[in-house]
Amino acid sequence: MQHGGSGDSVDIFQLLADEYARKILLAADSGPKTAKTLSEECDASLTTIYRRVSVLQEHELVEEHHTVDSDGSHRSEFETSLEELHVTISDGKLSLTVETRDDLADNFTSLWSDLRGGD
């Protein structure tokens, strides 16, 4: 995902400047976590967690997984999808490239397909 010098890049920089957003990204990097678990690990209220997760999802930095427990209750778990962030300064403009795990998986699938000579 490429972000130019537009407001998107500024939004992501501001989001990553937020301590709770960074804590959520790091905590949810080891695997899907519930909001309650993130709240405990990040030492933040559930309201703060949900607010930050919502913004992180808008920028495709966190993805939500829906699961059903053995008792039939539904719950959401959140996992970091951000893999790499590249900042480039060129011609007086700042540009941001965000790579997510999905991008890397797609690239691997494409590479594997090319190696096999199929589609």
Helices and strands as residue ranges (DSSP letters): E 2-3, H 7-17, H 19-27, G 28-30, H 35-42, H 46-58, E 62-68, E 74-80, E 82-90, E 93-100, H 101-116
